[in-house]
Amino acid sequence: MPPLLQLDRVGIRFGGLKAVDGLTLSVDRGELVGLIGPNGAGKTTVFNLLTGVYTPTEGTITFAGERIDGLKPHVLARRGIARTFQNIRLFGHLTVLDNVRVAYQVNTRHTVLDSILRLPRYFAEEGRMAEESLALLERLGLAAHQDELARNLPYGLQRRLEIARALALKPRLLLLDEPAAGMNPQESRELMELIAGVRRDFGLTVLLIEHDMTVVMGICERIYVLDHGVLIAEGTPEEIRRNPRVIEAYLGEEAS
């Protein structure tokens, strides 16, 4: 079976700067794969390429057997690619429940006319979205906060809510951009359990950017390492931990 996600010699330039250079990587269905590297290595640029924010200047991106490079973000969301962000981007003025309900709108089938005329299909879908949103909040431990404004949640719960909102898109591929950023060790351990759990329960494939090596080494099955936009290593956590080039470029010492 071909990989769910395949990048073949993908590159992108911004003026004279080549942010990603000839990147080839793949993620199989059901895998949990890490993408690591120093600040400025091009990791978030890769996520922006995968979600249609940027279009590669070279190479191809294939998802579920179809080329997706150049497609718009909303099209890719409907095809099953969802992401979180390094800097939390919740709708702070909306409730926790409404943050998740908004994401469900991507896959609604009722029309504008259904909404304006309040036809039965509109009410049926609104009811379904509310029910599924509540179930998702329950699964991620957020149901008790459903009526709170998102901006009032503690930081760790805001991270959970961002994952919940991404899951509301019903993705096949979940892209997590530094989900442990700003978390204390206990929160990071709970996050590892959460990621492993939602991957299992929702049948997800996960590609993870993370600087917390405890998280990366603890949950990823394979790891790709970028440095200045170039892939310098790929392998299991144990192989990456002991790779001299990775240690020199990024880890600085053997990761525990």
N, C-alpha and C positions, 0 to 999 in steps of 0.2 A: 504494500500500500504506500503511495507517495506521501511525503510530509504534508501536514496541514498548511504549514507556512514555509516558503522557500524564497530566499533572497539570493540572486545570482549576479555577482560582480556589480553590486549596487554602489553608486557614488552620487554625490551632490556637491556642487560648488556654490559659494556665495562670493561673487566677484572673483578675486584671485585666491580665495581660501577654499581648499577642498576639505569639507567638514567630515565627509565619509568617503572612503577611497577603496573601491573594489571589494565591497563586503559580500561574502558568501556565507550564509548560515541557513540552517533548517531547524524546524521544530515539528516533531511528530505529534500525532493526535494523542492527547492525554498526558503529554510530557509537562514537566515543570522545569523550565530552563532559565538560567541566570545570564544577565548581560552586565558585566562590570568593567571598571576602568577608572582612571583618574578623572578629576574634574576637567571638562573640556575635551574629553575623549570622543564625543559624538554620540553618546548613548541616547539622550533625549531626542537628538536629531533623527536617530533610527526610528524611534517611536512616532515622531512627526511624519516620517516617510510612510510608516505602516498605517497611519490613520488619515492620510490624505491632506495633512496640513502643508506638507512639501511634496513636490514631484521630483523624483530622481532625475539627474541629468545624464545618467548612464545606468545600464543594467535593468533587470526585471524583478518584480515582486509577484509571487504567485500565492494565492490563498485558496485552499480547497479545490485545487486544479485549475483555477482561472486567474489570469493576470489582473492585478488590481492597481498597479502603479498608475498614477494620474487620476484615479477616481476621487470624488469629493468625500469629505468626512461623513456626511449624512448617509451616503450610499454605502460606505464601508461599515457604518454602524448597523445598517439594516442587514448587511451580509454576515454580521456576526463578530465584528471586532470592536471591543470596548476597552477603555483605558481609565486609569486614574492619573493624577498629576502630582509632580514633586511638590508644588505649592498648591495647597487645597483650594479647589474652585467650586465650593458649594454655593447654593443660592441662600446666602445668610439670612435674608429677610423672609424666607419661606420656612414652613415647619419641616420637621424631619420627614413626616409622611409625604408632604408635597414635593420634597426634593426627589423622592423615589418615584412618585406618580408622574412627574415631568418626564423622566426617562422612559417610562412605559409608552408615552405618546408616540415614540418613534415607530412602534409596531402596531399602532391602531389601524383599524380598517374602516371606521366610520368617516363620512365625508363632512365637509364644512356645512353642507345643507342639512345633514343629520343633526349637527350641533345646533344650528340656528333654529330649526323647527322642532328640536327636542323629540326626534323620532325614536322608536323603540331601540334601534341598533345603537344609538348614542347612549341611552341609559344602560343597556346591557354591557357595553364596553366599559363605561365608567364604573359600573359595579364590579366588573372583573378586575379592572386595574386597582381599585381600592382593596379588594380581597387579596390579590397577589402582592400588593405593596405591603400590606400588614403582615402577610406570611413571611416576606423577605426580612422585614424589620425584626420579627420574632426570631428568625433563624440567626440573625447577626447580633442578637442581644440588644436591640434598640427599641423594641415595642413600647417599653415604659416611657420613652421619650418622644413618642410620635407627634405630640402636639406642641413640643418645644420648638423655638426658632433654632435653626441649624447653627447660627452664630453663637448661641449660648451653650452649646455642648462643650464638654471638656475636649481637649485636643485629640486624645486617643479615640474618643467616640466619633469625632468628626472624620477621622481616618476610616473608621468602620462604615460611616454613612457614605463616604465616597465610594467605597467598595460596593455597598448595597446599591447605590445608584447605577454603577457600572453593570452589576448583575441584572438590574431591571431591563437592560437592553437585550437580555437573553443571548449573551455572546457564546461563540464557540472558542474564541481566543480572547483571553483577558490579559491586558498589558498593565503591569503595576510599576509605576515610576516612583521609586524610593518610598514605599509605603511605611517603612520604619523610621523615616526621618523625624527627628525630634522626640522619639519615644525613649522612655527609660527601659532598663533591661527587662523588667517584669512585663511592660506593655509589648516589648518586642517578642517575648516568649508567647504571649497570648496571640499576637499577630501571626506568628508561625503556625500555631494551632488553627487559627481561623482560615488562613490561606490553604492549608492542607485539607481542612474540612470542606470548604466550599468547592475546592477542586474535585474532591471525591463526590460530594452530594450533587453537584451541578454538571458533572462530566466535562469539566473544563480542561483546556490547554492553557498554560500560563507561561508568559515571558516576563521576567522580573528584572528591573534595574534596582540595585541596592548597594549602598556603601557599607552597611552593617554586615561584616563577614560572618558573624555568628548566624545571622538569618540566612545568608547566601549558602554557606557551607552546610547548614542544618536542614534545608528543605529542597535545594536544587539537585536534580539528577545529572544535569550537564551544565557547563558554564562556558560562555564565550567571553573573551577579554579583548577590549578595544584600547588602543593608545594612539592619540592624535588621528582618529578616524580610521585606523588600520587594525585589522584583526591580527593579534599577536599570539593567541593561544585558544585552544578549545579542548575540553575534556571533562572528566569527572571531577568532583570537588577535590578528591585526593590528588589527582594529577595536577590540577591548577595550583593547589596549595604548595606543591613541591617544584613547580616549573620555574627555573632560574630567571627566565625572561619576564615572567609575571612578577616575581618577587622584586626584581630590579625596577620595573616600570611602575608598580602599583602597591603591592603589599608591603614591601620594605623588610618584611620578615615573614617567616612561616606563619600562616593563619592558624589559629587554634580552633 
